Amino acid sequence: MSLISEFKAFAVRGNVVDMAVGIVVGAAFGRIVSSFVDGVIMPPLGLLIGGVDFSDLAIVLKAATGDAPAVVLAYGAFIQTVVDFTIIAFAIFMAIKALNHLKRKEAEAPSEPPAPSQEELLLTEIRDLLKERNRA
């Protein structure tokens, strides 16, 4: 099998396509959560702890001199990223928990076929009686 045909077989396999869709949806979901955290969660949280905007929290390690910008340790951006991660991780956890619950329900479903109805039992009995009558 040539390298190109092998790659083509790999690329069109369902798992790869599913993974690509998951990555695109995950990236979009990440942006939505970041926007939610930046615009909805962090402002009230900053207000509760004294009007602090987390994105502005930083420690200046070396002040700006001439054309060189200041060297800062932007720990506020890190805090905001941790909050983003926590919310995304929780949302994914809840989605996986729901999927596992559905899988458990599916596994617990009885695998036996349902019992025949009264009509089916009666028809089976009539069939058997007719067979016996025809033999005699």
C-alpha positions, 0 to 999 in steps of 0.5 A, spaced: 500 500 500 502 506 498 504 512 503 498 516 499 493 511 499 495 509 506 494 516 509 487 517 505 485 511 508 487 513 515 484 520 514 477 518 512 476 513 517 471 515 522 475 516 528 479 521 525 473 525 522 470 525 529 476 527 532 477 533 528 469 535 529 471 535 536 477 539 536 473 545 532 467 544 537 472 544 543 475 550 540 469 554 539 466 552 546 473 554 549 472 561 546 465 561 549 467 560 556 473 565 556 468 570 554 463 568 559 469 568 564 471 575 562 465 578 561 460 575 566 464 571 572 470 575 573 467 582 574 463 581 580 468 576 583 473 582 582 468 587 585 467 582 591 474 582 593 475 590 592 474 592 585 480 588 582 480 587 575 484 580 575 487 581 568 491 587 571 494 584 576 501 583 575 508 584 579 513 589 575 520 585 575 523 590 571 521 597 570 520 600 562 527 603 560 527 607 554 524 603 548 525 596 552 518 594 555 517 593 562 518 586 564 512 583 568 509 577 572 502 577 569 499 573 575 492 575 574 491 572 567 494 566 570 488 566 575 483 568 569 486 562 565 485 557 571 478 559 572 476 558 565 479 551 565 475 549 571 469 551 568 471 548 561 473 541 565 466 542 569 462 542 563 466 536 560 465 532 566 458 533 566 457 532 559 461 525 560 457 524 566 450 524 562 453 520 557 455 515 562 448 515 565 445 514 558 450 508 557 448 505 564 441 505 562 442 502 556 446 496 559 441 495 564 435 494 559 433 487 559 436 484 553 431 478 553 425 479 548 418 481 551 414 475 552 409 473 547 402 477 547 395 473 549 394 473 542 400 470 540 399 465 545 392 463 542 394 463 535 400 458 537 396 454 540 391 454 535 396 452 530 399 446 534 392 443 534 391 444 527 397 440 526 395 435 530 389 434 527 392 434 520 396 428 522 391 424 525 
